[in-house]
Amino acid sequence: MLYPHCNKARKTVDHMATRCEKMLGQDYMRRHNAIVKCIHLLLCNKHNIAIGNKKLRGYFVQQIVANKYVEIRVDTTIKTDVKIRYNKPDILLIDKIKKELLIVEIGVTSLDNLQQVESEKFRKYDELANELGLIHGCKTKIIPYVITWDGIVSKYHSKHRKELGITDRIEAYIQSTTLIKNLESISMEYRRGERIAETEEADQQTNVFQGQILV
């Protein structure tokens, strides 16, 4: 049975959670932004950036925040001397004291694509990292934070977690949030599918009724 939302693949949890192009703009983005929000708050607290609300509930991600030592940008186009295709990382952290620049890229994918997506994050932003290193004369590092829709991670994930300062508690929160967002999306799609089925059934009944009248 094809998934009625896109009519391109079988209706499986894996497809609905990571592969459906029709869900890319809204459902996947909400899930992605929830993880960005969590990591952004963590980094702001870690580097003592004044943000007002220091708890996730009611926290609003500002595109650019900074203090004397650190600047954090979210989903911001980075200007460079040469044209670079991938120049809008999820999070860019500039540490003025350590002279270090971190590019943090977030991804939620399927188990089959886990390693590929993690490697792709490095490949996509390697050119930007090199260019920024030359411009600012600093060290650059790309940190991919990639998990599957059901919370599975690669063997390199613990290293990336450590670099970001993500504790077990925060990791568990991110995983549970990802699962909840998936459940919400799938539940909405299930209800949508029921409505489509009801509409199709009503149309069929109408057609039958009209056919009986015409006979």
GIKA-V859795 format. One record per helix or strand. SS is the DSSP state (hx for helix, st for strand). FROM is the first residue (numbers start at 1). TO is the last residue. If there is no record, write none. Layout:
SS_FROM_TO + SS_FROM_TO
This chain:
st_2_2 + st_10_10 + hx_13_19 + hx_21_46 + st_64_66 + st_70_74 + st_91_95 + st_100_109 + hx_111_136 + st_139_148 + hx_157_164 + hx_168_214
